[in-house]
């Protein structure tokens, strides 16, 4: 499937969708790897008044869901670099880096 969707096109679409998450001011998304082992990286600036933990959780969930919908498989990992917008000084300050591996699918759950 990745052959039919260029990584640049997927990255741009994910970036645009990410900016629809409440609290996200700007977001750039990159995808690397193969469709069966995709790594999603997002560099995002969040608004000063937002609930950062909630915004990051929503952003990660949106990216994971959009990749799963587009490619039919969950990304291997979703990393989010978060910058807190500083409107008074007009610069962003890096606040935290979060990463989370997607849950692995082991089949139908039958170990036999």
PyMOL commands that set and color helices and strands:
alter all, ss='L'
color gray80, all
select helices_A, chain A and resi 7-18+52-71
alter helices_A, ss='H'
color red, helices_A
select strands_A, chain A and resi 24-34+37-46+77-86+91-101
alter strands_A, ss='S'
color yellow, strands_A
deselect
rebuild
show_as cartoon
